[in-house]
Structures are given as structure tokens and as C-alpha cells.
Amino acid sequence: MVQQPHGPLRSFGRIKARPIKSRQASLFQTLLPTIALDPSQPIDLLALKPDAAEVWLEIGFGGGEHLAAQATARPDVLALGAEPFLNGVASALRHIEAASLSNVRLHTGDARDLLAALPEASLDRVFILFPDPWPKLRHHKRRLIQPDLVAEVVRVLKPQGRLRFATDWADYANWTLERLTGAPGLTWMAQRADDWRLPPADHAPTRYQAKKLGDIAPVYLEFERTPAA
Ligand SMILES: C[S@@+](CC[C@H](N)C(=O)[O-])C[C@H]1O[C@@H](n2cnc3c(N)ncnc32)[C@H](O)[C@@H]1O
């Protein structure tokens, strides 16, 4: 049994917004049980895909467009995703089915539960893309980027594993830079402005990104897991 040590971070709002279409609803019965992760027990990544060249995790995959695009581009990678918003999960299941992906596994809940069930130094890459900005000062405590979550990401990343964070909100970019550049075990990889203001070559645009709701063009902050000073 994995202990879930975290408090009630309310980083996500709704679990379900619209009725789920019947085709998607049927995927909850057929496809999801075959690819669902159970974070109540320690997760054995080797058992999930013994020949995986790398293991990646997307936290808050929304509609799953990015997760499916990455899993399609890299069939040799085991791509994990965590998302509590059920309409998003329904959309992701549709993408997974349409592309016949066999290298994706989903946790339909809080990413922090999944992180707690993962072994130390087990992930090559973590993606946190366009997380809810929670722009009001009194809601900043709901932001996903908090010291406990950052420490967990550091714990599960392999040496030289990478974390990619993207946002189109200036205040959230600054908030994240402050917390990640100050985190033991993470080093910001940018050497020139284009490293954070241009999409990385392997970036796949996300649904939320396309809405352009933020106050700046997207920024992409790439960190490497390095030995703590
Ligand atoms: C603004 S949306 C962006 C979704 C997607 N990354 C995109 O760019 O289209 C943020 C997503 O993060 C999810 N989220 C928030 N807190 C989370 C948590 N603790 N664990 C996993 N997902 C979370 C929300 O449910 C929401 O779908």
C-alpha cells in the first residue's frame, strides 16, 4: 500500500464538465481497464513495458493530444499520463484508440498519487504543460508547482532526466522559474532566450495552448536532474 502523504492541493477544478459521449463512455469500459495504473500499490515499470527505452510522464494531460503525439512519435517509450478531468480522459482514450497506441498508461486522478507510487530515479522525462494558471493571488496555493510536487518530480527523475514546463502566463512563468531554479537537484538548461521562447523541436501543441488564454506567448522551461549541490 502506498501512503499518499500530500494535503488537499486543489490544483484541479472540475472532474467532469460535459456528459461523456457514448463512444467515449464505452472506452472507459473496454480500453481504460487495460491501460489504467493503480497507484495504491508501488508501480513496477518494467512489468508495464519490459523493452521500454525510456519512461516519460505527463502531468495534467488534458485532452491527451500531446501525450498521444509523443507516444506515437516514440513507440519505444512507455508514456504515462495523469489527469483527473474525466472529459479529458475520455478524449485521451479516443486518441489512444485511434492511433492504436500500446505504450500509454493512464492514471485518472491526482498526479501526486501516481508520483508517490513510482520508484526513485525511474523516469527519463516529465512534462507539465500549460497547467491551470490560477491567476488570482488568493488562488496561488492551488498552483500545481509547489515545493512538495517539485521534490517528488526530482525524486522520480533519473540522473540527467528532464522536466519540461510550459505556460503562456507571465506570472506563472516567473513563479515556476523561482521555484525550480531554487530546487535542489534541478538545473535550468536554457543558454539563450530562444531556448525558452521557441517551442522545442519535439514539442506537440496542446489543446489548451491553442486557446491562447494567457498574457504572453508560450514559454518552455527545460530542467535537468543534476546532483543536488
Ligand atoms: C489548463 S489544463 C491543460 C491541459 C493540457 N496540458 C493542455 O495543455 O491542453 C490543466 C490540466 O491539469 C489538470 N490537473 C490539475 N491538477 C492536477 C493534478 N494534481 N494531477 C493531474 N492533473 C492535474 C487539470 O485537470 C487540467 O486538465
The ligand as a Gaussian input file, in Angstrom:
#p B3LYP/6-31G(d) Opt

LIG

0 1
 C       -5.188000      24.062000     -18.197000
 S       -5.300000      22.353000     -18.370000
 C       -4.055000      21.963000     -19.588000
 C       -4.208000      20.589000     -20.127000
 C       -3.136000      20.180000     -21.151000
 N       -1.826000      20.063000     -20.538000
 C       -3.109000      21.135000     -22.323000
 O       -2.143000      21.914000     -22.401000
 O       -4.068000      21.114000     -23.120000
 C       -4.527000      21.760000     -16.891000
 C       -4.888000      20.324000     -16.593000
 O       -4.170000      19.902000     -15.441000
 C       -5.004000      19.010000     -14.726000
 N       -4.538000      18.934000     -13.331000
 C       -4.637000      19.876000     -12.371000
 N       -4.147000      19.420000     -11.229000
 C       -3.697000      18.159000     -11.455000
 C       -3.098000      17.164000     -10.640000
 N       -2.857000      17.381000      -9.335000
 N       -2.781000      15.996000     -11.225000
 C       -3.016000      15.769000     -12.534000
 N       -3.591000      16.671000     -13.351000
 C       -3.931000      17.850000     -12.807000
 C       -6.400000      19.633000     -14.859000
 O       -7.437000      18.703000     -14.634000
 C       -6.362000      20.135000     -16.284000
 O       -6.883000      19.184000     -17.208000

